[in-house]
Amino acid sequence: MIIGLIFVATWNVAGKSPTGSLNLEDWLHTPPPADIYVLGFQEIVPLNAGNVLGTEDNGPAKKWLALIRRTLNSLPGTSYDPNLELDSDFEELKTVKNTSFMSRSMRITKSDMAMSQPRLERGYSGSDRIVYRNRVNGYGLNLGDSDEDNEPDGLRLPDSIRDPETEYCESMSGKNPKNSRYCLVASKQMVGIYLTIWIKSDLRDNVRNMKVSCVGRGLMGYLGNKGSISISMTLHQTSFCFICCHLTSGQKEGDELRRNADVMEILRKTWFPRVQGTRDEKSPQTILDHDRIIWLGDLNYRIALSYRSAKDLVEARNWGALLANDQLRIEQRSGRVFNGWNEGRIYFPPTYKYSNNSDRYACNDMHPKEKKRTPAWCDRILWYGRGLHQMSYVRGESRFSDHRPVYSIFIAEVESINRCKIKKNTSCSSRIEVEELLPYLH
């Protein structure tokens, strides 16, 4: 058994594209550095008819990728190689300003990390080179230098419907991955939902069976303006599933039941098909089949109180009384949703809805005739099963969006077989590439 740190974050960015003034260092430079970063976004693009019904806009995703890559690979103690940055992705990164992103109200201390077990083992475990043919949805994955001439024949989607991480990885194929401390192993967009996973470069060859499944729960019950992206992967001998979602909105009575239905459909429809002829015959096919499961996103559950009652409790900063009326907690206690799932204690204020570029809740700035938005903990992180231990659960204080970002740090137990029994594979061209995925809609 070995131990690893996983940093998980969710942020509804209200359809806004990142600018050069946005500094992610206070967010991602959480000591100690994690082994895996799982970053989920909602409303990465405005949820208008053009984006929901038309061609997917992956421009903002490219900007987030470039910004995250730059930030992770400039962690304290590392030297950032500017050649790894794609200027065409994000010119404004060159003029990043010192804008505060996260409040350091809670940190992991050295005493928190005192354990008898070693940190995640460094080394190669002979990762398979798996290539699935007939790519769907333009999802690509590259864990090392690639060579187009060595790629087997298969269907190739036109550039207009390929995901930004595919273009990004291909454009990086001529670079030396050793200069990058963290590498992108998975990235997927479905309209406004976006999930990206980064891992320490010296661990990438221990990752296999990377798959993705999207479930649309938006317009007409299946479009992608609401729903989920789930990514399945195996690290050493332990399977992980990360689910990033944006559930049905609304604060009318009964809207929480629609959110419950979203969760149940995501659990029912998310599917990771096995690939015959590979070491994939026993890989998990559903969310709950996995060893370690983390669910993050804008779950949109509200406070089951009148606007006036909730406002009074917010002004008194009585978070305990508010949480007693939190819809997610109520529905979970009743066994109607997330039965058996865990969520850490919440010690931070509601994360939604804030006025533009302000620390004030929007309900305080609205005209008397406008619809009142009761503050709520819409943005949540839950986990299921054994082998995950939450170290922190906090929110950030960025004014970039009308939501505050939320993040959590987990200690993960990972099963590893004896390295002496594994055939080592240290070739820098070793890679996993996923080209066959589930259909976009269910």
GIFEN-V596729 format. One record per residue. RES is the residue in three letters. D_LAST is the distance of its C-alpha to the last C-alpha in Angstrom with 2 decimals. Layout:
<<RES | D_LAST> <RES | D_LAST>>
This chain:
<<MET | 37.37> <ILE | 37.09> <ILE | 36.12> <GLY | 34.01> <LEU | 33.30> <ILE | 29.85> <PHE | 29.70> <VAL | 26.56> <ALA | 26.26> <THR | 24.04> <TRP | 25.01> <ASN | 23.79> <VAL | 25.86> <ALA | 25.59> <GLY | 24.68> <LYS | 27.88> <SER | 28.46> <PRO | 30.86> <THR | 34.48> <GLY | 37.45> <SER | 38.75> <LEU | 35.89> <ASN | 37.16> <LEU | 34.80> <GLU | 37.62> <ASP | 38.26> <TRP | 34.61> <LEU | 34.02> <HIS | 37.63> <THR | 37.54> <PRO | 40.16> <PRO | 39.86> <PRO | 37.32> <ALA | 34.10> <ASP | 32.95> <ILE | 29.28> <TYR | 27.99> <VAL | 24.44> <LEU | 24.10> <GLY | 21.19> <PHE | 21.27> <GLN | 19.79> <GLU | 20.63> <ILE | 21.79> <VAL | 21.93> <PRO | 22.74> <LEU | 19.86> <ASN | 21.35> <ALA | 20.00> <GLY | 20.88> <ASN | 18.86> <VAL | 15.74> <LEU | 15.85> <GLY | 18.02> <THR | 18.58> <GLU | 17.86> <ASP | 21.18> <ASN | 21.82> <GLY | 25.50> <PRO | 25.49> <ALA | 23.56> <LYS | 26.40> <LYS | 28.93> <TRP | 27.48> <LEU | 27.37> <ALA | 30.97> <LEU | 32.15> <ILE | 30.63> <ARG | 31.98> <ARG | 35.37> <THR | 35.52> <LEU | 34.54> <ASN | 36.94> <SER | 39.77> <LEU | 39.85> <PRO | 43.46> <GLY | 45.28> <THR | 43.33> <SER | 44.23> <TYR | 41.65> <ASP | 41.75> <PRO | 41.31> <ASN | 40.55> <LEU | 37.14> <GLU | 36.23> <LEU | 34.88> <ASP | 37.00> <SER | 34.79> <ASP | 31.90> <PHE | 33.89> <GLU | 37.52> <GLU | 38.03> <LEU | 37.71> <LYS | 41.33> <THR | 42.52> <VAL | 40.66> <LYS | 42.56> <ASN | 43.18> <THR | 40.88> <SER | 40.25> <PHE | 36.65> <MET | 36.79> <SER | 39.30> <ARG | 40.82> <SER | 41.34> <MET | 40.10> <ARG | 40.50> <ILE | 40.45> <THR | 44.05> <LYS | 45.67> <SER | 46.46> <ASP | 42.80> <MET | 42.14> <ALA | 45.05> <MET | 43.72> <SER | 45.27> <GLN | 42.42> <PRO | 42.14> <ARG | 39.57> <LEU | 36.78> <GLU | 38.51> <ARG | 38.94> <GLY | 38.88> <TYR | 36.97> <SER | 35.49> <GLY | 35.00> <SER | 31.37> <ASP | 29.78> <ARG | 29.04> <ILE | 25.56> <VAL | 24.11> <TYR | 20.77> <ARG | 20.79> <ASN | 18.58> <ARG | 17.31> <VAL | 13.92> <ASN | 13.58> <GLY | 17.28> <TYR | 17.27> <GLY | 20.77> <LEU | 22.86> <ASN | 26.60> <LEU | 28.88> <GLY | 32.14> <ASP | 33.98> <SER | 32.27> <ASP | 33.93> <GLU | 32.17> <ASP | 34.65> <ASN | 33.57> <GLU | 29.87> <PRO | 28.83> <ASP | 27.69> <GLY | 24.04> <LEU | 21.83> <ARG | 22.30> <LEU | 20.24> <PRO | 22.41> <ASP | 23.50> <SER | 21.96> <ILE | 18.41> <ARG | 19.52> <ASP | 19.33> <PRO | 22.74> <GLU | 23.29> <THR | 23.32> <GLU | 26.14> <TYR | 27.79> <CYS | 27.99> <GLU | 29.26> <SER | 31.84> <MET | 32.98> <SER | 33.50> <GLY | 37.19> <LYS | 37.79> <ASN | 39.15> <PRO | 36.56> <LYS | 39.48> <ASN | 40.24> <SER | 36.98> <ARG | 36.93> <TYR | 33.15> <CYS | 30.57> <LEU | 26.97> <VAL | 24.81> <ALA | 21.27> <SER | 19.96> <LYS | 16.60> <GLN | 15.88> <MET | 12.93> <VAL | 14.96> <GLY | 17.35> <ILE | 16.09> <TYR | 17.99> <LEU | 18.74> <THR | 21.70> <ILE | 23.66> <TRP | 27.29> <ILE | 29.62> <LYS | 33.35> <SER | 34.15> <ASP | 36.30> <LEU | 33.41> <ARG | 30.85> <ASP | 31.92> <ASN | 31.13> <VAL | 27.39> <ARG | 25.27> <ASN | 21.90> <MET | 20.12> <LYS | 16.31> <VAL | 13.47> <SER | 9.85> <CYS | 8.07> <VAL | 6.04> <GLY | 6.76> <ARG | 8.96> <GLY | 11.48> <LEU | 12.82> <MET | 11.76> <GLY | 9.47> <TYR | 6.64> <LEU | 9.06> <GLY | 10.23> <ASN | 13.63> <LYS | 12.72> <GLY | 10.57> <SER | 11.30> <ILE | 12.24> <SER | 13.49> <ILE | 16.16> <SER | 17.80> <MET | 21.37> <THR | 24.55> <LEU | 27.86> <HIS | 30.78> <GLN | 29.86> <THR | 27.66> <SER | 23.87> <PHE | 22.40> <CYS | 19.02> <PHE | 18.78> <ILE | 16.13> <CYS | 16.57> <CYS | 15.16> <HIS | 16.03> <LEU | 15.77> <THR | 16.72> <SER | 20.30> <GLY | 23.27> <GLN | 26.37> <LYS | 26.95> <GLU | 27.50> <GLY | 24.35> <ASP | 22.05> <GLU | 22.03> <LEU | 20.37> <ARG | 17.38> <ARG | 17.30> <ASN | 17.67> <ALA | 14.64> <ASP | 12.61> <VAL | 14.14> <MET | 13.52> <GLU | 9.76> <ILE | 9.82> <LEU | 12.24> <ARG | 10.48> <LYS | 7.03> <THR | 8.85> <TRP | 10.22> <PHE | 13.08> <PRO | 14.24> <ARG | 18.00> <VAL | 20.10> <GLN | 22.97> <GLY | 26.40> <THR | 26.16> <ARG | 26.96> <ASP | 23.33> <GLU | 23.66> <LYS | 23.83> <SER | 21.44> <PRO | 19.12> <GLN | 15.63> <THR | 14.49> <ILE | 15.60> <LEU | 18.54> <ASP | 19.73> <HIS | 21.11> <ASP | 24.75> <ARG | 24.49> <ILE | 21.66> <ILE | 21.85> <TRP | 19.65> <LEU | 20.66> <GLY | 19.95> <ASP | 20.67> <LEU | 19.89> <ASN | 21.77> <TYR | 23.70> <ARG | 27.05> <ILE | 30.58> <ALA | 31.38> <LEU | 34.73> <SER | 36.32> <TYR | 36.55> <ARG | 40.28> <SER | 40.08> <ALA | 37.44> <LYS | 39.44> <ASP | 42.59> <LEU | 41.02> <VAL | 39.63> <GLU | 43.11> <ALA | 44.64> <ARG | 42.13> <ASN | 41.64> <TRP | 38.32> <GLY | 38.85> <ALA | 39.11> <LEU | 36.06> <LEU | 33.97> <ALA | 35.18> <ASN | 33.26> <ASP | 30.14> <GLN | 27.11> <LEU | 25.26> <ARG | 28.44> <ILE | 28.99> <GLU | 25.55> <GLN | 25.76> <ARG | 29.30> <SER | 28.31> <GLY | 25.73> <ARG | 22.87> <VAL | 20.86> <PHE | 21.26> <ASN | 23.68> <GLY | 25.67> <TRP | 24.54> <ASN | 27.33> <GLU | 28.18> <GLY | 31.49> <ARG | 34.16> <ILE | 33.87> <TYR | 37.17> <PHE | 36.07> <PRO | 35.85> <PRO | 32.68> <THR | 30.64> <TYR | 29.75> <LYS | 30.91> <TYR | 33.74> <SER | 35.75> <ASN | 35.60> <ASN | 37.47> <SER | 38.95> <ASP | 39.29> <ARG | 39.40> <TYR | 36.62> <ALA | 35.60> <CYS | 36.78> <ASN | 40.31> <ASP | 40.25> <MET | 38.71> <HIS | 40.79> <PRO | 41.62> <LYS | 39.66> <GLU | 36.47> <LYS | 33.54> <LYS | 34.27> <ARG | 31.71> <THR | 32.70> <PRO | 32.57> <ALA | 29.94> <TRP | 28.55> <CYS | 25.06> <ASP | 24.76> <ARG | 24.61> <ILE | 24.43> <LEU | 24.03> <TRP | 24.29> <TYR | 24.04> <GLY | 26.36> <ARG | 29.67> <GLY | 30.99> <LEU | 30.13> <HIS | 32.97> <GLN | 32.59> <MET | 35.56> <SER | 34.89> <TYR | 32.58> <VAL | 33.70> <ARG | 32.88> <GLY | 34.17> <GLU | 36.29> <SER | 35.10> <ARG | 35.52> <PHE | 33.10> <SER | 30.40> <ASP | 30.42> <HIS | 28.76> <ARG | 30.68> <PRO | 29.06> <VAL | 28.87> <TYR | 29.35> <SER | 30.18> <ILE | 31.91> <PHE | 31.32> <ILE | 33.46> <ALA | 31.38> <GLU | 32.91> <VAL | 32.08> <GLU | 33.21> <SER | 35.09> <ILE | 37.01> <ASN | 40.55> <ARG | 40.65> <CYS | 43.62> <LYS | 41.49> <ILE | 38.98> <LYS | 39.63> <LYS | 39.67> <ASN | 37.98> <THR | 39.24> <SER | 38.50> <CYS | 37.34> <SER | 35.08> <SER | 33.08> <ARG | 29.40> <ILE | 25.84> <GLU | 23.49> <VAL | 19.75> <GLU | 18.65> <GLU | 15.83> <LEU | 12.54> <LEU | 8.91> <PRO | 7.12> <TYR | 6.95> <LEU | 3.80> <HIS | 0.00>>
